[in-house]
Amino acid sequence: MADGVRVPIRVIDGVRWGHLSALAENHVVCGESVNLKNEKFSFAGGHRIRFYSFKKNVHWKIPDGIPLDISSVTPASAPRRHQH
């Protein structure tokens, strides 16, 4: 993987959560298995939200305008040619 996205962390009731809404308003997430764990999950400040579990091959579509931080990534070396 060549680049990365910095996600702010919020600690709520001793649990660390990635605060994606600080990055963008809309998010697209996919996974092989998606389950609704709690339809009225109590989150920060008593907000009721839906709580989902994503399993296997989970990906988050990077929203437009998200700055990618590649400053600490070392460039990949060129592939070696195979002699046949």
Contacts in CASP RR format, 6 or more apart in sequence:
PFRMAT RR
TARGET T0000
AUTHOR 0000-0000-0000
METHOD contacts of the structure
MODEL  1
MADGVRVPIRVIDGVRWGHLSALAENHVVCGESVNLKNEKFSFAGGHRIR
FYSFKKNVHWKIPDGIPLDISSVTPASAPRRHQH
2 70 0 8 1.000
2 73 0 8 1.000
2 76 0 8 1.000
3 68 0 8 1.000
3 69 0 8 1.000
3 70 0 8 1.000
3 73 0 8 1.000
4 68 0 8 1.000
4 69 0 8 1.000
4 70 0 8 1.000
4 73 0 8 1.000
5 23 0 8 1.000
5 62 0 8 1.000
5 66 0 8 1.000
5 68 0 8 1.000
5 69 0 8 1.000
6 69 0 8 1.000
7 18 0 8 1.000
7 19 0 8 1.000
7 20 0 8 1.000
7 22 0 8 1.000
7 23 0 8 1.000
8 18 0 8 1.000
8 19 0 8 1.000
8 22 0 8 1.000
8 23 0 8 1.000
9 16 0 8 1.000
9 17 0 8 1.000
9 18 0 8 1.000
9 19 0 8 1.000
10 16 0 8 1.000
10 17 0 8 1.000
10 18 0 8 1.000
10 19 0 8 1.000
10 44 0 8 1.000
11 17 0 8 1.000
12 43 0 8 1.000
12 44 0 8 1.000
20 27 0 8 1.000
20 60 0 8 1.000
21 27 0 8 1.000
23 63 0 8 1.000
23 66 0 8 1.000
24 63 0 8 1.000
24 65 0 8 1.000
24 66 0 8 1.000
26 63 0 8 1.000
27 60 0 8 1.000
27 61 0 8 1.000
27 63 0 8 1.000
28 60 0 8 1.000
28 61 0 8 1.000
29 54 0 8 1.000
29 58 0 8 1.000
29 59 0 8 1.000
29 60 0 8 1.000
29 61 0 8 1.000
30 54 0 8 1.000
30 57 0 8 1.000
30 58 0 8 1.000
30 59 0 8 1.000
30 61 0 8 1.000
31 54 0 8 1.000
31 55 0 8 1.000
31 56 0 8 1.000
31 57 0 8 1.000
31 58 0 8 1.000
31 59 0 8 1.000
32 55 0 8 1.000
32 56 0 8 1.000
32 57 0 8 1.000
32 58 0 8 1.000
33 53 0 8 1.000
33 54 0 8 1.000
33 55 0 8 1.000
33 56 0 8 1.000
34 52 0 8 1.000
34 53 0 8 1.000
34 54 0 8 1.000
34 55 0 8 1.000
35 52 0 8 1.000
35 53 0 8 1.000
35 55 0 8 1.000
36 50 0 8 1.000
36 51 0 8 1.000
36 52 0 8 1.000
37 51 0 8 1.000
37 52 0 8 1.000
37 53 0 8 1.000
38 50 0 8 1.000
38 51 0 8 1.000
39 50 0 8 1.000
40 48 0 8 1.000
40 50 0 8 1.000
41 48 0 8 1.000
41 49 0 8 1.000
41 50 0 8 1.000
41 51 0 8 1.000
42 48 0 8 1.000
43 49 0 8 1.000
62 68 0 8 1.000
END
